[in-house]
Amino acid sequence: MNFETNTVKLPKIGEIKAVFHRKFEGELKTATVSRTCKGHYYISILVEDGKELPEKQKFSESTTIGIDVGIKDFAVLSTGEKIENPEYLKTTESGGRAWGLALNRGRNEPRSHSVFI
């Protein structure tokens, strides 16, 4: 990695141009190159900086709750309290069906024939 020339040296490929979003100090451990479906490349870098990790925060069990998210009930808390599921889909289901039928009526030919040449 060269921050002055904005390049990354990769094995078997050589030096390539790069855009760095931040500078880092420390020993480079690993670098993972990823390619998106659009053809963009990204590199994820793991660095050992030698800094101490912060201590874990202490918490009180009396002020801590667990939350279980589900389908039947939206959430159930560890205290036993249930939060009902809002079920937005059931309230809009009739309107969605009418809209879908209107779209189907407007179609004059099957989908397989609607290919543009």
Number of C-alpha atoms within 10 A of each C-alpha: 14 12 13 6 9 13 16 17 13 12 7 6 7 9 14 11 11 17 11 14 6 6 6 13 9 11 11 13 10 10 12 9 10 11 10 8 6 6 8 8 11 13 14 10 12 13 14 12 12 9 7 6 6 6 6 6 5 6 8 6 7 6 6 8 9 11 13 11 13 10 9 10 14 14 17 16 13 12 9 9 10 14 13 12 13 10 12 8 9 8 10 10 10 10 9 11 11 11 10 10 10 10 10 11 8 8 10 9 8 8 8 6 8 10 6 4 3
